[in-house]
Amino acid sequence: MGKTRERRPAPTSTWEPVRWPVEIAAELHEAGSCWLPVKVLDLSADGCRMHTGFHVRPGRTARLRIPGFAAFAATIEWDEDWHAGLRFDQPIHPSVIYHLAARYRATRGEAA
C-alpha cells in the first residue's frame, strides 16, 4: 500500500567545485617575483591548475592574469612536476567561468 522511499546517501562534508578543462595562455605573478607565462589547464570558481614550467612556493600570494580580465588574486596551494594549483581569494562569477570555458575549451587530453 505505501511506497518504499529510496534512501539517498548523506551529503558529504567536502564539496568539489566543477572544474572546466581549458587551455589558457596566462601570466602568473608570485609575490616578490615578476610576471611569467603559464598555461591554465583547468578552471573552477575557486581556483585553477596550471602548467608553469618553473617552481612556485605554496602558501605565497599570487595574481593570475588572463587576457581581457583584471588579475585574479590568489594563494598558491601546491606545486608539483612543473604544475601548480591556485585558490582564488574571491570566487569567480559563474558567468565568467562559463565564458572562459567556452572560449578556451581544451582541445587535447592533457588538460583533463
N, C-alpha and C positions, 0 to 999 in steps of 0.2 A: 503494500500500500504506500509506504513512504519511500521516497527516492533516497538512495545512498549518496551521500555527498562525497565527492572525491577530495581527498586531503592533499593539500599543496604543501611543498616543503616550506619551512620557515625561512623568511628572508635572512640573508647573511648580513653580517655587520660591516663587511667591506664591499664597497661598490666600485666597480671598474668602469671608467667612462669609455664611450665608444672611441676607438682610435681609427682614424682615416688614413689609409696608405696614400702617401703623396711623394712627389719629388720636387722640392722647392729649393732653388739656389738662394741662399740667405747669407746673412753675416751675423757672427756672434762676437759680442764684446764682453769678455770676462773682466771683472773688476781688476784694475791695475794693469790691463793689457790693451792691445789695440783691436780694431775690428778685423776679424779673419773670416774667410769664406767657409761655409758649411753647407751640407745638403740635408734638409729636413726630410726624414723618411716616413714618419707617421706623426699625426697631429690629433690632439683632443682639446677640449675646452680647458683642461687643467695643465697640459704640458705637451712635450714632444720628445721624439727620439731622433737623433741626427748623426750623420757621419761627419766627423770632424777632421780626421787625418792628423790630429795632434791631441795631446792630453790636456784636460782641464781638471780643476780641483773641486770635488764635491763639497758642498757647503758654501761656496762662494756665490756672490751675486753676479748676475749677468744680464745682458739685454740681447734679444734676438730681433734682427731687422729683416723683415720680409718686404720685397718690393711693393710699393704702394701703400704701406701701412707705417704708422709710428712704431717705434721699437717697443717690444713687449718686455717688461721687467720680469725677471725670473730668478730662481735659485738652481744651481747645478746639483742634481740629485745623485748622479752616478757617472762613471767614466770607465769604459772597458773596450779593449780592442779597437781603438780609433773611433768609437761611438760614445755618445753621451746622452743623458736624459735631463731635460729641464722641467721644472714645475713653475708654472706662471704664477706671479704674485696675485693677479686678478684673473678669474676665468674669462676666456674669450667668448664673446656672444655667439650663440649658435648660428646666427645668420652669417657671421664672418667665417666660422668653421665650414659651413656648407659651401660658401663661395670659394674658399681656398681648396677644399676637397674636389670641387668640380673643375676648377681652373687648373690645378696641378695634380690631377689624378695620376697615380703611379702607373707606368706602362710596363714595368718589368717586375719579376718576382722578388727582387732584392729588397723592396720596400715593405713587403708583407711580414 
